[in-house]
Amino acid sequence: MVLDNSRLQIDIKVSDAYRQYLSSLGFDTALKGSCVILGDSDVDYQLAPNVQTNRILNAPYSPAGVKHKLLYNGVGKNLSGTIKAFARRVEPDGSIMSLYQYNADEVFYPGDTPPTLAEGKNWDQITFDDLKRGYILFFESVLDYYLTADNIKKRISEAYTFTFNWDGGPKPSNWDFVIDNTNGSLLLAKQDTTGTPIGLNYRGTLTIAGQFTKLTKVVTFNF
């Protein structure tokens, strides 16, 4: 973990019981923290057959059996970071187009490789036309104070809860979605609506909530 130069990093090894106590920081009224960041070298000793022979692992990655994991940022609420959404577009013939050069343009190119953090645009709004169309949305949680040695924000793998709001009504019969939480993605698709044009009123919302980080993101779309 690399912190900016306005923060002091201290590596403290404590007992399992006290580690659990620290993990409740910000939720226990007896604790008043301003900004505490817990690392991910926390091992669940109860998973081991012999507690006495275990040692604390000072690892830069999440070992098996993480018990009270990752970060708490006392400045904000729960974890400090954002959920980013990348998109690939599904054409009417079923082919897939991707966006790799959004800094230079926003033209989709043929290709089914998910964009990297540097190559992908973070989508907050999806625009559909009246053709048979779909978007594959990929989600990832990026934490503010969890960095690589190259000062790049790390991503944490987590499951998400997806909630749709179809302008207060039921999902239209000519729309559908498929959730793939294993890969942190979702397909949102529609049938041809040439006969009843959908326009550009972004009435639909998709709320993405991280089940571990509690971070949220809202993506709007027209229907």
N, C-alpha and C positions, 0 to 999 in steps of 0.2 A: 504494500500500500504506500502511495506517495501523496503527501499532503502539500498544499501550497505553503509558502514561507511565512504566512501569518499564523500557522498552526504548529504546535509542538507535538511531535510524535513520540509516544512513550510505549515501550513494549513491557507489559506487566503480565506475569503469569500468576494466576490465582487458583484456588481450589474450585472444584466443580460446583459446590453449593453457593459460593460467593459469586461465581460467574453467572449462575442463574439469577441471583439477586441483581447483578448489574444489568442483565438483559431486560429487566423490567423498568429501567430508567425512563422516566417520562410518563409512566403509567401509575407508579406507586406514589401516593401523595407524600410519603416520607422522604422521597428523593427529589431534589431540586437541581436539575442539571441545565446548564446553558448550552453546551455543545460537547457531546461525547461521541466518539467514533469507536466502535468495537470491531476488531479484526475478525478474520474467518478461520483462525487456528483453534477453534473451540471444538473439542472432541467429546462425544457422548460416552463417558466412561461406563455407563450402564450397559452398553452394547458388548463390552469386553468380558471374557470369561474370568479374568483375574484382574481386579481393579488395581491391586497393589503393584503390578508390574508395568502399568501404563505410564507413558511419559507424555508431556505436552509437546505437540507438534508445532513447530514454528515454520509453517509452510505458506508459500505465496498463493496457494490454490485451496479450494475447499476439499478437505479430506472426507472420506466416508464417515458417516455418523455425526455430521454437524448438528449440534444441539441448539445453541442459542446464537444464531448466525448473523453475520455481516454487520450492518451499520445502523446506528441510531443517531440522527442529527437533531439535537435538542433545540436548534434554532427554529426548525420547522416542525412538521408533524410526521411522525414515522420516518420513513427514509426520504432523503432529499435527492430528487432526480426527475427524470421525465420518461414517459413511454413514447417511443417513436414508431411511426407507421410507414412502412415502405409498400410500394404497390407494383404489381404486374397486371397488365391489361389482357383480358381474354377477348379475342376478336370473334365476329359472328361465325367464322368457320372453325372455331375452336383453337386456333393458333394463339401463341402467347407472345406478347410484346413486353419489353422491359425498358426501364429508364436508367441509363448508365452515365449520362453526361449532362445532368441537370444544371450544373454551373454554367455550361456553355449554351445549352438549349433545353427544351422540355419535349423532345421528340422521342417517341417510343421506337425501339428497335427490336427486331426478332431476337428471341433468346429466352431461355427458361431458367437462367441462373439468377438467384436472388441478388439484388445489389448489396454492396458492402456499405458500411457506415459512411464512408467517404463518397460513395457513388450514388447513394439513394436519397431521394427527396423525402423529407418528413411530411407526410400528407395530413392535412387537417380537413380537407374538403375533396370529395370525389364527384366528378361531373359525368353523368350518363347522357348519351344521346338516345334516339328512338330505335336504334338497331338492337338486335339481340346482342347483349354485351355483359361482361362480367369483370370484376376486379378481384385479384388475389391480394389480400392485405397481410403483411408480415409485421408482427409486433415484437419489440424488444425493450426491456427496461434498462435505461442508462443512468448510472448513479453519479452524483456530482463529485463526491469525495473518494471515489474508489478508482484509482488510476493505475495504468501500466507504467513501466519504467520509462516509457517514451512520453509520458504525460497525456496519454489518451484515455478517455473515460471508458471504464469497463462496463460490459453488459452482464446482467444477471439473468439466468434462465429461470422462468417461473411460469406457472399456469395463469390464465386470465379468465375473468368472468365477463361475458359479452351481453349487453342489454340494448335492444333495439327499441326505438320509439318511432312509430309510423304516424307522426302528427296526431297522436292520441287515438288512432284507430287501429284496426287489425292489419296484419300484413297483407298487401294486395296479392291476389292469387297468381299474378304473372311475375312475381318476384320470389326469390328463394336465397337461402344462405346455408353454407356448410362450415362448421367449426372444426378445426384441426388443432387441438391444444397441444398435441405431441410436438408439433413444429411451430407453435405460436402463430398460427395463421388462420385466416378466414376467407372464404369465397363468397362474395356478394354478387348475385347475377339476376338478370331480368330477361324476359321474352321481348320480342319485337313489339314496340308500341307506336308504330307509324300511324295506325288508325286513330289512336288517342294520345297525341303528343304529351310528353311529361313536362316540358318547359324547364326553366332554370330556377324554380322555387325550391330552395334547399330545406325541405320540410322534414326530412328523415335524419335521425341522429343515431349513431352507434357509440355507446359508452364502453370503454375498455378499462377494467380495473384489475390491477395486479393482485393476485391472491396472497402473495407474501409481502411485497413492498407497500401495498395499499395505495400505490400511485394510480392516477386515473387520466384518461385522455378521451376526448370527444371528437368524433369524425362525423361531419355532416354530408349529406348527399341529396340529390334531387330525385323526386319520384312523382 
